[in-house]
């Protein structure tokens, strides 16, 4: 039991560092893919490849 606790305490900084690093990679991937998706939508809207949303076409 003591060895398990000592190993946990010894490797705790690496565990936190790796967890934060993996989280940042995932967040970066989500942000990058979101920017790419938004950029494609803006480009398609600019080229009039697809019409605006139905809510934007309705007369209010």
Backbone as ProteinMPNN parsed JSONL, in Angstrom:
{"seq_chain_A": "XXXXXXXXXXXXXXXXXXXXXXXXXXXXXXXXXXXXXXXXXXXXXXXXXXXXXXXXXXXX", "coords_chain_A": {"N_chain_A": [[0.828, -1.197, 0.0], [1.937, 1.225, 0.819], [3.885, 1.548, -1.147], [2.297, 1.947, -3.399], [1.08, 4.397, -2.786], [3.354, 6.016, -2.581], [4.348, 5.819, -5.215], [2.219, 7.015, -6.556], [2.333, 9.632, -5.524], [4.866, 10.305, -6.448], [4.58, 10.25, -9.24], [2.554, 12.034, -9.677], [2.809, 14.822, -10.589], [3.55, 14.351, -13.294], [1.309, 12.986, -14.161], [-0.702, 14.959, -13.932], [0.363, 16.861, -15.713], [0.349, 15.428, -18.162], [-2.399, 14.919, -18.397], [-3.452, 17.52, -18.627], [-2.128, 18.258, -20.965], [-3.175, 16.443, -22.868], [-5.838, 17.252, -22.746], [-5.585, 19.866, -23.743], [-4.749, 19.318, -26.348], [-7.049, 18.056, -27.333], [-8.94, 20.152, -27.066], [-7.787, 22.025, -28.775], [-7.991, 20.663, -31.213], [-10.785, 20.565, -31.497], [-11.347, 23.314, -31.644], [-9.888, 24.025, -33.949], [-11.09, 22.396, -35.937], [-13.655, 23.44, -35.797], [-13.207, 26.067, -36.673], [-12.399, 25.537, -39.29], [-14.744, 24.377, -40.292], [-16.542, 26.529, -39.996], [-15.293, 28.369, -41.673], [-15.553, 27.088, -44.167], [-18.337, 27.169, -44.398], [-18.774, 29.948, -44.538], [-17.399, 30.517, -46.91], [-18.896, 28.99, -48.745], [-21.359, 30.269, -48.491], [-20.648, 32.764, -49.438], [-20.038, 32.168, -52.099], [-22.511, 31.511, -52.934], [-23.368, 28.864, -52.948], [-25.087, 27.453, -51.405], [-28.35, 28.275, -50.176], [-29.361, 30.873, -47.814], [-30.283, 30.238, -44.359], [-33.563, 28.977, -43.493], [-34.842, 30.504, -41.562], [-33.747, 32.974, -42.025], [-34.832, 33.677, -44.414], [-37.499, 34.127, -44.054], [-40.226, 36.439, -43.856], [-40.542, 38.793, -41.388]], "CA_chain_A": [[0.0, 0.0, 0.0], [2.821, 2.387, 0.868], [4.528, 1.704, -2.458], [1.315, 2.517, -4.31], [0.94, 5.812, -2.438], [4.603, 6.695, -2.947], [4.38, 5.916, -6.675], [1.225, 8.011, -6.958], [2.879, 10.951, -5.196], [6.03, 10.54, -7.303], [4.171, 10.466, -10.63], [1.412, 12.951, -9.734], [3.038, 15.943, -11.523], [3.504, 13.872, -14.681], [-0.094, 12.671, -14.443], [-1.41, 16.228, -14.162], [0.896, 17.45, -16.943], [-0.147, 14.684, -19.316], [-3.843, 15.129, -18.487], [-3.656, 18.867, -19.171], [-1.625, 18.242, -22.339], [-4.168, 15.747, -23.691], [-7.002, 18.138, -22.806], [-5.286, 20.974, -24.657], [-4.759, 18.783, -27.714], [-8.451, 17.848, -27.718], [-9.573, 21.461, -27.231], [-7.229, 22.608, -29.994], [-8.584, 19.975, -32.359], [-12.172, 21.023, -31.613], [-11.324, 24.699, -32.114], [-9.415, 24.047, -35.334], [-12.114, 21.84, -36.824], [-14.752, 24.406, -35.821], [-12.815, 27.171, -37.554], [-12.442, 25.046, -40.671], [-16.156, 24.22, -40.668], [-17.119, 27.858, -40.141], [-14.711, 28.966, -42.873], [-16.191, 26.475, -45.335], [-19.702, 27.696, -44.484], [-18.694, 31.335, -45.015], [-17.001, 30.464, -48.314], [-20.034, 28.501, -49.529], [-22.371, 31.325, -48.5], [-20.133, 33.819, -50.313], [-20.146, 31.688, -53.468], [-23.941, 31.205, -53.147], [-23.519, 27.442, -53.233], [-26.328, 27.042, -50.769], [-29.095, 29.462, -49.765], [-29.356, 31.132, -46.377], [-31.189, 29.423, -43.551], [-34.985, 29.285, -43.65], [-35.205, 31.586, -40.644], [-33.305, 34.243, -42.592], [-35.618, 33.966, -45.608], [-38.882, 34.446, -43.691], [-40.548, 37.84, -43.6], [-41.039, 38.946, -40.014]], "C_chain_A": [[0.874, 1.263, 0.0], [3.495, 2.635, -0.477], [3.57, 2.337, -3.453], [1.151, 4.017, -4.047], [2.192, 6.581, -2.848], [4.727, 6.846, -4.469], [3.395, 6.96, -7.174], [1.748, 9.419, -6.707], [4.04, 11.288, -6.12], [5.599, 10.919, -8.721], [2.998, 11.437, -10.777], [1.667, 14.139, -10.672], [2.995, 15.517, -12.989], [2.074, 13.546, -15.086], [-0.879, 13.941, -14.757], [-0.943, 16.857, -15.475], [0.336, 16.746, -18.168], [-1.648, 14.861, -19.495], [-4.151, 16.495, -19.09], [-3.233, 18.911, -20.637], [-2.624, 17.579, -23.282], [-5.426, 16.6, -23.831], [-6.784, 19.301, -23.763], [-5.261, 20.51, -26.111], [-6.194, 18.601, -28.195], [-9.151, 19.179, -27.952], [-9.062, 22.153, -28.495], [-7.808, 21.977, -31.244], [-10.019, 20.44, -32.581], [-12.215, 22.448, -32.156], [-10.903, 24.779, -33.579], [-10.467, 23.511, -36.29], [-13.331, 22.763, -36.892], [-14.443, 25.585, -36.729], [-12.855, 26.748, -39.015], [-13.884, 24.925, -41.137], [-16.815, 25.58, -40.888], [-16.582, 28.544, -41.396], [-15.314, 28.401, -44.144], [-17.604, 27.015, -45.506], [-19.705, 29.128, -45.004], [-18.344, 31.356, -46.498], [-18.163, 30.007, -49.19], [-21.138, 29.556, -49.588], [-21.946, 32.441, -49.44], [-20.271, 33.42, -51.782], [-21.587, 31.354, -53.852], [-24.145, 29.747, -53.539], [-24.761, 26.897, -52.547], [-27.023, 28.279, -50.217], [-28.982, 29.691, -48.263], [-30.378, 30.261, -45.656], [-32.629, 29.883, -43.732], [-35.39, 30.448, -42.762], [-34.767, 32.944, -41.178], [-34.118, 34.625, -43.826], [-37.046, 34.383, -45.271], [-39.039, 35.945, -43.508], [-41.132, 37.944, -42.201], [-41.833, 40.224, -39.926]], "O_chain_A": [[0.598, 2.23, -0.71], [3.659, 3.78, -0.898], [3.976, 3.17, -4.263], [1.089, 4.811, -4.986], [2.096, 7.677, -3.401], [5.163, 7.891, -4.954], [3.694, 7.706, -8.106], [1.628, 10.295, -7.563], [4.186, 12.438, -6.533], [6.188, 11.81, -9.332], [2.501, 11.64, -11.885], [0.801, 14.442, -11.492], [2.463, 16.241, -13.831], [1.673, 13.799, -16.222], [-1.631, 13.99, -15.73], [-1.763, 17.331, -16.262], [-0.104, 17.401, -19.113], [-2.127, 14.945, -20.626], [-5.011, 16.614, -19.963], [-3.907, 19.532, -21.459], [-2.891, 18.092, -24.368], [-6.016, 16.665, -24.909], [-7.69, 19.678, -24.507], [-5.703, 21.234, -27.003], [-6.521, 18.949, -29.33], [-9.882, 19.327, -28.932], [-9.835, 22.797, -29.205], [-8.086, 22.669, -32.224], [-10.428, 20.681, -33.717], [-13.027, 22.757, -33.028], [-11.499, 25.522, -34.358], [-10.71, 24.104, -37.341], [-13.971, 22.859, -37.939], [-15.31, 26.049, -37.469], [-13.293, 27.51, -39.877], [-14.211, 25.327, -42.254], [-17.558, 25.764, -41.852], [-17.328, 29.222, -42.102], [-15.563, 29.14, -45.096], [-18.03, 27.29, -46.627], [-20.55, 29.485, -45.825], [-18.926, 32.126, -47.262], [-18.392, 30.571, -50.26], [-21.783, 29.718, -50.624], [-22.774, 33.004, -50.156], [-20.591, 34.263, -52.621], [-21.846, 30.955, -54.987], [-24.999, 29.436, -54.369], [-25.409, 25.983, -53.056], [-26.355, 29.237, -49.829], [-28.555, 28.803, -47.526], [-31.228, 29.629, -46.283], [-32.883, 31.035, -44.083], [-36.196, 31.288, -43.165], [-35.356, 33.964, -40.819], [-34.094, 35.784, -44.242], [-37.737, 34.94, -46.124], [-38.12, 36.634, -43.067], [-42.102, 37.263, -41.872], [-42.348, 40.559, -38.859]]}, "name": "protein", "num_of_chains": 1, "seq": "XXXXXXXXXXXXXXXXXXXXXXXXXXXXXXXXXXXXXXXXXXXXXXXXXXXXXXXXXXXX"}
